[in-house]
């Protein structure tokens, strides 16, 4: 996979959508490619690796243990684990390859090296993370409002 095609893949990810090509080229050049065979874990819940993964080829199942909607299937162009990587948190989900999977690894060390060298890149990435957290907070507020509006189960016959 060429650096140019890696840059195009990174550009699809909200975290990097507004970043300059030069910054994405640095990331794209330095990121390592990994292969995960079908039915094997890419990530296990609770692990702490300081790495995000960008799916290049294949399909994976993301299992959030507390999600009532069940697992989610992801494919090329999906970034997995960026918040855990950025915040140095354990992964809150597991990821299993449904097919042979090819991913690019983005380590916390590489991300922060580019961010320290190029503060404008850091600002763009921070804005993207902030927008994502804001959207999550709005979703949670909507759910809380729905719960408050719902009838109490204690009033049911």
N, C-alpha and C positions, 0 to 999 in steps of 0.2 A: 504494500500500500504506500503510495507516494505521500510526501509531506503535504502537497497541495490537496489531495483527497482527504487526508487527516484534518486539515484546516477546515475544509468544507463540512466534514462531519462535526467538528467542534462548534462550528457556527450555528448548527441546528439546535444546540443545547442552550437553554435560557441563560445559564451561568456565563456563557461566553458569547452570546449573540451580538453584543455591542462592542466587543473587544477589537482592537486593531489587528490587522492581519499579521503584523510583525510579532505581536505577543503570542498569537495563536501558532505561528510558525515555530517559535521557540518551544512551546509546549508540545506541538505535534512532533517535532524532531526528537525530543528527549523522552517521549512516552514509550514504554515498552509494550510489545504485543504479547498477549498470552492466549493459550488455547485451553478450553475446558471441554472434556468429552461429555456427550449426552449422559444425563442421569447423575452427574457429579455436581457437588456444591461449588459455587463460586464464592459465596459468602454464607457463613453460619451465624445465626443470631447470637449476639453477645461477644463475638470476636471484636478485637480492636486492632485494626491494621493500618489506619491512617492512609487509606487508599480508596479512590473512587474508580469506577470502571465505566468505560464507554463501550457499548455493544457495537461491534463492527459487522458481524455476521452471526446468524442463528437466532434462536428464541430461548428465553429463560422465563422461569416462573418465580415471581417475587411473593413470598409468604410473609404477611404481617400477622403475627399471632392473634392480635386483638381485633382484626378487621372483620366485621360481620359480612362484608361483601365477598370474602374469600380471596384467594390468590389472584394476582394480576400477571398477565403475560406481556413481556416486553421484547422488543427486537432492535434492529439496527437504528442507531441514532439516540438511544436511551442512555442517560447517565445514571448510574446507580451508586449510591453511597456518598454523594458529595457533601452532604451536611455532616455526616460522621467524620469524613476526611477533614473538613475545614475546622470543625469544633473539637476534634480529637475525642470522639465519643465511640462507644461500642455500637455496632450495627444493631438496629432494632428490628431486623427482618432477616430472613434467609433467602438465598437465591440459588436455584437449581437449574442447570442447563437442560432444556427440553430437547434440544438438538446439539450437535457439536457447535460450540460457541467460540467466537473470536472476539477478544476485547482488547482495548488499550487501557493501560494502568496509569492513573494520575496519582502520584504520591503527594502527600502533604508537603514534603520537603521541596519537590519540584515546584508546586504551586506557589509556595511562600517565597522561594528563590526568585521567581519571576515577579511576584507582587512587590517584593522589597526593591528589586531593580527598577521596576516601572510602577510608580505610585498611581498613575492613571489607570493602569490595568487593575490594581487593587481596588480602586474606587468603583470601577465598573462592576467588578465581581461582587463587591459589598452591596451595591445598589440592587443587583439581581437577587442576592440572598434576602435582602430586606423586603423586596417585592413578594418573594415567595412566602416569607414568614407573615407578612401582612395579609396575604390571601388566606393562609391557614388560620390566622386569628379571626378573620371575618367569617370563615366557614364554621369555626367553633362557636362564635357568637350567634350565628344563625341556628345552629343545633341547640344551643342553650335556650334561645327564644322559643323554638318549637317545643322543647320539653316543658317550658313554663306554660305554654298555651294548651298543652295536652291535658286531657281529663286525668284525674288521679285514678290509679288502679284500685285504690281503696273504695272508690264510689261505685265500682262495677257490681252488678248483682251476683 
